[in-house]
């Protein structure tokens, strides 16, 4: 009788078999630190700005240790920015229903807004919805999810306005807070002749 071949044990599980659980950990004390030669730099904290016209604004109270302050101000463009950087940094936030409306009935206004955002060195569109929800049929709208999805990709490819999707309001708050914190930090490092990186031989 032929000998039975012993099945080899796989030491590393295939990524296809990994199971991801939606259980986000608590935010860090600060998003990132800047070091030079292994010594942490003493860097200033920014003031986060929330547009006074923003409806149902994101709540950044959990991140007050990241910022010197959180203030409301009528912004020229977008929903969120950093004090002193309003002309170069803009974050626009959309929930799913607002995104669908902006890409269809209010498209010309939204496209004009995105073209203005494209002129800013630092710009971000945050969608408080998952990409799979954007790509799925809408319960109370007859719009084609493919049109909305492809509009987002066109914004990225054509206007070079990046976007992030967040499955929860809370995660969206952390993403925006971290983005604004890091935009300010990189700007401070560069303008103070430290170079545009956080740690030697790193990002």
Buried (B, 14 or more C-beta within 10 A) or exposed (E): EEEEEEEEEEEEEEEEEEEEEEEEEEBEEBBBEBBBEEEEBEBEBBBBBBBEEBEEBBEBEEBEEBBEEBEEEEBEBBBBBBBEBBEBBBBBBBBBEBBBBBBBEEEEEBBEBBEBBBEBEBBBBBBBBBBEEBEEEBEEBEBEBEEBBEBBEBBEEEBEBEBBBBBEEBBBBBBBBBBBBBBBBBBBBEEEEBEEBBBEEEE
